[in-house]
Every structure is written in structure tokens, then in C-alpha cells.
């Protein structure tokens, strides 16, 4: 019976090690992508506009002074076509109203560009390259949903589920790889002391 109890932790240790190492090898590329893009996203607001564009300031923070959103949208689309390319899609991903800055951003869906306008005058503040959006799409693999034009973000769902389960597996197996040898050593010391 004692022999069986001694073998059990070492068998568990072997199983946890195999799961830990095998999943690590199979998902290494994804772990690298996840970690690098995660670091970049963490630094985006501290990148001096390199990763995420700075939000510039308009002339008025009082919404009653602002132009209607549909007028600002028309101005943003005209600037997009005049300044970058008439072939670019004007379909919006989102409109980001920054009342405290007196500015509105129009972020476009099919390319990583945005237009910042003064909310009151409609004056162009900045044409953005939205690198942070691209990095975020790589981070959660929704970039593949965009490229393959999937209907409901299925690739992102599968990828984030796999990576979440992988990290959970790593945490559990990593704990046991740390804990089981400690427990075994403690039992040996206790057994030697008792004997």
C-alpha cells in the first residue's frame, strides 16, 4: 500500500509534465503572438502616438457649439477620400466622441484609419494610423475573421477559447509541477525523522 502511495505522486508528476510540455510546444507560436501583442497593447497609451494615435483637442467642449454628427461624418468621409484614397470604404467601425477634448473620431471598419475632427468647427485635427487596432485584432485573432470575412467572429471565439483553456491548463499543471516535488520531499523528510 505504501509503495502504491509513493508511485502515485510521481505518476501524477509525469502526467502534468507531459501535458505542460506538449501544450507548450503545440501552442508556442500563439503564446508568442499573445505575449508580444499584449505588451504592445499595454504600452499603447505610452508610445507617444506610435501605437495608438494621440487624441488631439478641439475648440469647444460644450456640445451645443458642436456641428451635428451627420455633418461631421460627411466631413470625415470627404477628408478620407480627398487625403488618402477615393477607393477607401467609408463604412464605420465606431464614432468616438471625446466631449472633454472637444473632438470626435471616426474610425473606419475596413482599414486601420481614423479621422479626428474638431467637434465645433469640423476642422481636421488628425488623420490616424490605427496600429493599436491592428495589434488588437492580431492579439485576439479577429484579424483572420476580417481577412476571411467570417460571419460572426468564429475564429476569434475558437482562438480565445483555446488560449484561455491553455493558460488555465498551464496554471494548473505548473502549480502541480511546483507543489508535488515539494510535498514528496517533505514526506520523505518527515518519514526519515519518524524512522
TAWOJO-V61635 format. One line per field, one symbol per residue. ss: DSSP state (H for helix, E for strand, C for the rest). psi: psi as a letter, one per 20 degrees, with the letter a starting at -180 (. if undefined). burial: + if it has 9 or more other ideal C-beta (glycine too) atoms within 8 Angstrom, else -. Layout:
ss: ???
psi: ???
burial: ???
This chain:
ss: CHHHHHHHHHHHHHHHHHHHHHHHHHCHHHHHHHHHHHHHHHCHHHCCCCCCCCCCCCCCCCHHHCCCHHHHHHHHHHHHHHHCCCCCCCCEEEEEEEHHHCEEEEEECCCCEEEEEECCCCCEEEEEECHHHHHHHHHCCHHHHHHHCCCCCHHHHHHHHHHHHHHHHHHHHHHHHHHHHHHHHHHHHHHHHHC
psi: ghgghhhghhgggggggggggghgghjgghhggggghggghhihikjkiggpqqorpahpjohiiqqqhhghgggggggghhhfpiipqjpqgrpoongiikqppopqgjqmqqppqphhijqphqoqomhhggghhggjjihhhggilqhkkhggggghgghghghggggghgghhggghggggghggggggh.
burial: --------++-++--++-++--++--+--++-++--++-++-++--+---+++-++-+-+-----++-+-+++-+++-+++------+---+--+--+--++++++++----++++++++-+-+++++-++++++++++++++++----+---+++--++-++--+--++--++-++--++-++-----------
